[in-house]
Amino acid sequence: MVTSFKKVIFFICILFSSPALFADVEVEEYTVIPYSDRSEVEKYINLYKSSRWQSILYKDLEDSMEYRLYVRKVLQEKNLPFYLEYLPVVESNYKTTAKSSSGAIGMWQFMANSVKPFLTLNEFIDERYDPWKSTDAAMAKLMDNYNYFGDWLLAIAAYNCGAGAMSKALKKAGEKDYWYLVEHKLLSSQTCQYIPKLLAIAELAENASYYQLDLPAHKEEFELLYNETNAIFDYVQVDKAYSITALAGQMRIDSDTLKKLNPSFIKGITHPSQRCSIRVPKGMEESAEEALTKLTPIEFPFKYTVVQGDSLWSISRRFGVSLASLCETNGIKENDILKIGKILYIPSK
């Protein structure tokens, strides 16, 4: 394999500190990615080296900086494989609002039936959208898989296909080896490509200089590993429904900022009967506590089920509430089309 031969030469250059032996490559520390010389992985390495896919990978890595810092911090703290940092690239391109055709949601693509016991999901809260909580949940799930299967490739593949499907494939194979399962087509095509994609992306991202690729590194930020995207926040506790927009206004901060820190409140309000933590920027806990004393919790006299012919305007008129408050309470926009059977929460007047 040509790539493997080049790596040997590269390592010799590093060993003897002789860049002249390999003049067209800037000699830096090379990060070894497991199985990067397998043909299944090299296939995707070559794909992502193409100008089109390199551009896509650059954007994914650059845009993901906001949350990769936190992912890397968790991996280091838990002593987990460092290349898991790139798993959300495969899962969602690191998009916190990603939603697949099968209903998987968030950066780590949790299905509704796989959130327990890792995340909260109910009418008011969907923590799959929360990049920090979903990261913690994904790591817990991956660790559970590893503890069960005893192998990281199997654990990661099981994250994609499910522990049940993986157990069934291993039982049929009689071999506890991911590559054996791939070679004998005992896993779905998606799962067979899942690991090679991950390892190829990690190989290129970690060793961009070796491949002479223009990919974002942001070494200074990663060395510091300390900023607000690293989950350095303050929190306030509430046990009633409060509007995130109203709280931001009372705190005199941009509502989009507070909403971005609290993406799991899918209706824009905290749960009306469960204790919730609201994230606020570091140093603003006291300001948030004071703001809450000036806000009146939202009360819900009842729910309303949408029927044919309803509109948001007609419903707001029927119950004597403003269209804006009805939309804010239910996390929808004024021009949204209502589906028959949808449950709307009617705020108090």
N, C-alpha and C positions, 0 to 999 in steps of 0.2 A: 504494500500500500504506500502510495506516494506521500500521503500526509504523515504516516508513521515514520517514514524515512527522514522527512524534513524535521520532525520532532527530535529524532536522534541527533541530527546535526545541530539543531538549536540547543539541545542540552549540552553538547560538547562545547559550543561557543560560550555558554554560561560557565561551564566548568573551568575552562581555560581563560576566561575573560578576554576573548579574542573576537570582537565584533567583525573584524576583517574577514573572518572565515565565512561570515554570513552577512555581508555588508548591506543587503537590502532590507534587513530586519533590525529594528531597534531592540537590543537585547535587554529584556527586563525579566523579572521573576515570572516563571511560567506556573500557572495553576493547573494542576493535574485534575482532570475530570474523568471519573471512572467510565470505562467502556467507550471512550470517545473514538477509539480506533476500530470499533465494530462497523461493519458495512451499513447496518441499519441506521447508525448515528451519523456516519460520514455522508450518507444520502442527504440528510437534513442540513448538515454543515454546508455542503455544496449548494443546497437550495438557498439557505439564508445568506450565503456569500454573494448571490446574484444581486444586481443593482436594485431590482424591484423589492426583493424581500429584505435586503439590507436596509433600505429606506424605511420599511415597515418596522423592522426590529429597532432601528434607531429611535423612531417615534415612541414605540412601546416602552423602551428603556428610559427615555428622557421624561415622558409623561408620568412614569411610575415612580420617579424619584420621591415624590411626596410620601409614599407609603412603603417603599422599599427600605427606607431607613429603619422603620419600625420592624418590618419583617426580619431584617438582618439582625437587629438587636435581640429579638426573641430567639432566633436560631442560635445565636452565640450564647445567650443565657441558658438555653436548654441543651446545648451541645448537640444540636441536630445537624444533619448534612447541609453544608452551606449552599449547595446548588438548589435547595428547595426555594431559595429566594426567587428563582425564575419560574416556579410552577404557576403563579398567577398569570404569567405571560401566556402560557399554554392554555390556561383555563379561561381567561377573560380579557387578555391584553391589559391586565391590571385595571380594568374599568370597574369602579365600585357600583355602578348602576347596571352592569351587564345582566341581560336576561336571555337565556337560551330558549330555543324552540320547545324544549322539553320542560321548561319552567324553572330551571336552575337559576339562582339569582346571586348577584354580588361578585366581588373580586375572586372569591374562592368557590363560587358556583355550587352552593348548597341547594339541594332539593328540599321541598317542604317536609317530606317524610324522613329526612336525614338530619334535621336540625337538633333533635333531642339526643342526649341531654346537653348539647353544646351551646345552643342559642335559644333565645326567646322568639316566638312567633305567635302573634294573636291579631285581633282586629286593629289594634293601635300601634303595635310594635313589630318590626321585622328586622332583627339584628343581622340578617344576612347582608344588609346594605351598609353595615358599620364596618369599615376597614380594619379597625383595631380589634373589636370583639370577634369578628369573623376570622381574623388572623390567629388569635388565640385558640379559637374553636378548631380551625383547620389543623393547627399543630397538635392539639389534643387528639383529634381523630387520627392523624397520621401516626402519632405515638402509639395509640391503641392498636392500629393495624400492625405496626412493627412488633409490638409486644406479642401479638397473636401469631404473626407469620414468621418472625425472626429474621427477616431480610428486608432491606430498605427498598429494593426495586419492587418486590412483591407488595410491600406496604403502600408504595406510591401508586402502583398499578391498581391496587384494590380501592384506592381513593377514587379512581376513575370508574371502575366497573362494579364496585361494591364487594364487600367482604364475602358475601354469599357466593357470587359468581366466581371469585378467585378460589375459594375453597373447593368449589365443584370442579374447576379446571385442574387444580393440583391433585385432587383425588383421581381424576381421569388420567392424568399424566404419570403419576407415580414418581415424578421428579419435582423437587422443590427449587425450581430454577426459572426465572422469568424468561430468559432467552430460549430455553427449551420449549416453553409454552408458546412463544412467538413463532419459532421454527416449525412447530407442529400445528399451528393455527388453532390453538385451544382457547384463545381469547378473541374478543371481537376485534375487528380491524382498527377501530378507534383506540382501543387499549394497546394494541400492538404498536401503534404509532406514537402513543402518549409519552412513553419513556424516551425513545429516540429523539423526539422533538425537544423534550426538556433538557437532555444531556447536550444536544447540539447547540441550543441557545446558551446554555451555561458555558460551554466550550468557547464560543465566539465572544460572549460578553466578558468573560474573565481573561481571555487571551487575545483581545482585539489587536494589540501591537504585533503579536506573532503572525496574525493573519493579515496584517496591514489593512485593517478595517477602521473606518471612522465611526466608532460607537461611543456613547457618553460614558465616562468613568466616574466623575465627581468624587475623586479620591478624598479631597479635603472634607467634604460633607460626611462621607462614610467613616473617616478617621475620628471625627468629632462625635458622630452618632448622638447628637444632642440638639434637638430643636422641638418646636411644638408638634411637628408631625411624628415625633417619636413618643407620642402619648404623654407628653408633659402638660398636664391640664390641672384645673381645679374642678370640683364637682359640688353641686347642691342637690339635696334630696327633697322630693315632693311626693305626696301620696294622693294628689287630686289632679284633674286635668287643667294644665296651664298651656297657653299658646306660646310657642317658641318665638313667633314674630312679636307678640306683645311683650315678652320678657326682654327681647333684644332692644325694642324701642325704649322700654323703661331703663335699661342699662346704658342706653345711648351708644349702642354698637350696631353695625350693619346686620340686618336679619339674615342675610345669606351666609355670613360668617358663623352665626350661631347654628343655623340649620345644617351647615356643612360639618360642624362638630357633633351634630346629633341626627344623623341620617336615618336612624332606626325608627324615629317617630314619624311613621309614614303618613299620618294625617296632620302633621304639624303641631300636634298637641301631645302631652304626656298622658299616660293611662289614667282614666278617671277613678280607678279603685285599687291600683297596685302601686307600691312604692317604686319610684324611678329615680335614677341619677341623671342629672342634666350636666353635660360637659360645658365648661366655660373657659375662656382663655386664662392661662396662668396669671395669678395675681388678682383675679376678678371675683373670687368667691364672695367676699364681703359685699361687693357691689350687687351681685346676683341675689344674695340673701335679702338685702334691703329692697331690691326691686320687687321681689316676690311678695313682700308685705304690702305693697301698693297695688298688687293685682288681685282681681277677683277670679277664683277658679271657675272654669266653665262647667255649668250644670246641664245635664241632659234629661229633660222631662220624659222623653220617649224616643224610640226609633221609628223610622218611616220606611216602608218598602215601596220602591218605585214601581208604578204601574204604567201601562201604555198611555201615552198622551202627556205624561208629566214632563216638566222642564224645571230646571233649577229656579228660574224666576217664579214659576207658578207655585212651587213648593214653598219658596221663601215668603210669598204673599199669603199663602194659606195659613202659615204658622206665625205670621207677623214678625219675622226676623229678617235682618238685612241679607241680601244676596252675598255680600262679602263675608259675613260671619258664617253663613251656611257653608260656603266654599272652604273657608279656612278650617272650620271644624272637621270637615270631611277630607281635607287634603286634596281638593280638586280645583279646577279652574272654571271660571264663569262660562267659557265656551265649550266645556266638555259635554260629550253626548252621554246621556244616562242610559244604562242598560236596565231593562225590565227585571225586577227582582233584586236590584242593588239596595243595600241597607244604607240609609242616611241617618246620621245622628243630628237631632234638632237641638241647637243650643238654646239656652234660656234667653228670654228677651232682655 
